[in-house]
Amino acid sequence: MAVTTDVISGNRVLVFADDEVIACTTGATLTITNAEIETTCKDNDGAVTRTPGNQDWNIQVTGNSKFDAAYGIRVLNVFAKNKGTLTVRYGTENVDDPYWEGDAFISSYSMDAPLNAPSTWSITFSPRSPILLFNS
């Protein structure tokens, strides 16, 4: 399968946990943060210089509650409770497209049950390993 062409619809970007698509998601965000270490010296005439420091990342996922989903909130409930480690992937279902992957745990979990609206959930996956980029 060739790399997906044209603009990638947000509907095609999914989050996978242990190679399974997380069911009934409504949103997903990957955030990578690179810390900066200031390396300014007096002989730089005061010009600020920096070098990269630590790298942090997380993936936030939201979805509609659906307990009968093949891989959904019921499975994620267990990982949240047990502080388990999952391999999390952010990308399309096309295996030739670039995607991000790393080992993570659920650091934040919430469920919302508003009046006259679907019950929803929100999860943040935080790293237990560096995040890797494949097919770049």
C-alpha positions as a printed Julia matrix, in Angstrom:
136×3 Matrix{Float64}:
   0.0    0.0    0.0
   1.37   3.41  -0.93
   1.58   6.41   1.35
  -1.75   8.23   1.67
  -1.89  11.24  -0.63
  -3.75  14.55  -0.42
  -4.86  16.23   2.81
  -5.27  13.76   5.67
  -8.72  13.98   7.24
  -8.74  14.0   11.03
 -11.22  11.12  10.8
  -8.43   8.93   9.4
  -5.99   9.58  12.25
  -6.51   6.99  14.97
  -4.94   5.93  18.24
  -3.99   2.29  18.63
  -3.26   0.55  21.92
  -1.31  -2.71  21.66
  -2.06  -2.77  17.88
  -5.82  -2.42  18.36
  -7.76   0.68  17.28
  -9.32   2.35  20.31
 -13.04   2.26  19.5
 -15.46   5.16  19.29
 -12.9    7.96  19.61
 -13.94  11.51  18.83
 -10.59  13.26  19.08
  -6.87  12.64  19.47
  -3.91  14.93  20.07
  -0.2   14.12  20.07
   2.01  16.61  21.9
   5.82  16.5   21.89
   7.73  18.98  24.04
  11.47  19.59  23.78
  12.98  21.35  26.78
  15.63  23.97  26.19
  18.95  24.41  27.99
  20.31  27.93  27.79
  23.95  28.02  26.65
  24.44  31.79  26.42
  27.99  33.0   27.0
  29.3   36.51  27.53
  31.38  36.22  24.36
  28.13  35.78  22.36
  27.59  39.52  22.99
  24.49  38.64  25.03
  22.78  36.74  22.2
  20.74  33.94  23.73
  21.7   30.46  22.56
  20.05  27.19  23.46
  20.55  23.48  23.04
  17.86  20.77  23.2
  17.25  19.14  26.57
  14.75  16.53  27.72
  11.91  15.43  25.45
   8.44  14.72  26.77
   5.33  13.53  24.96
   1.74  12.52  25.54
  -1.3   11.47  23.57
  -4.73  12.7   24.61
  -7.76  10.78  23.38
 -11.47  11.47  23.78
 -14.38   9.27  22.9
 -17.99   8.28  23.39
 -18.64   5.67  26.07
 -19.52   2.36  24.47
 -19.04  -0.65  26.71
 -19.62  -3.24  23.95
 -16.76  -1.93  21.76
 -14.15  -4.56  20.89
 -11.28  -2.43  22.25
 -12.66   0.55  24.07
 -13.35   2.04  27.43
 -13.82  -1.31  29.23
 -10.24  -2.35  28.38
  -8.86   1.11  29.1
 -10.62   1.15  32.49
  -8.48  -1.83  33.54
  -5.23  -0.23  32.33
  -6.08   3.01  34.15
  -6.87   1.17  37.39
  -3.79  -1.09  37.25
  -1.36   1.56  35.94
  -0.51  -0.85  33.13
   1.81  -0.19  30.21
   0.49  -0.13  26.63
   2.21   0.4   23.31
   0.41   3.43  21.89
   0.47   4.42  18.21
  -0.77   7.65  16.64
  -1.41   7.56  12.88
  -3.61   6.26  10.1
  -4.5    2.64   9.4
  -2.26   2.76   6.31
   0.91   0.95   7.44
   3.0    2.92   4.9
   2.08   6.31   6.38
   4.3    7.97   8.99
   3.24   7.18  12.56
   4.4    7.77  16.13
   4.72   4.98  18.71
   5.84   4.55  22.29
   5.15   2.7   25.53
   2.83   4.61  27.85
   0.55   4.45  30.85
  -2.73   6.22  31.48
  -1.81   9.25  33.58
  -5.2   10.95  33.4
  -8.66   9.47  32.99
 -12.09  11.04  33.21
 -15.66  10.2   32.28
 -18.39  12.76  31.73
 -22.13  12.15  31.83
 -23.93  15.36  30.75
 -27.68  15.75  30.57
 -29.17  15.0   27.13
 -25.81  14.18  25.56
 -23.61  11.11  25.16
 -21.45   9.95  28.03
 -17.85  10.63  27.07
 -14.37   9.81  28.32
 -10.95  11.41  28.11
  -7.57   9.75  28.59
  -4.0   11.0   28.57
  -1.25   8.51  27.76
   2.11   9.53  29.28
   5.48   8.03  28.34
   7.27   5.04  29.74
   9.68   5.12  26.79
  10.88   7.57  24.14
   8.44   8.17  21.31
   9.6    6.81  17.96
   8.73   8.01  14.46
   8.31   5.36  11.76
   8.08   5.73   7.95
   9.28   9.33   8.04
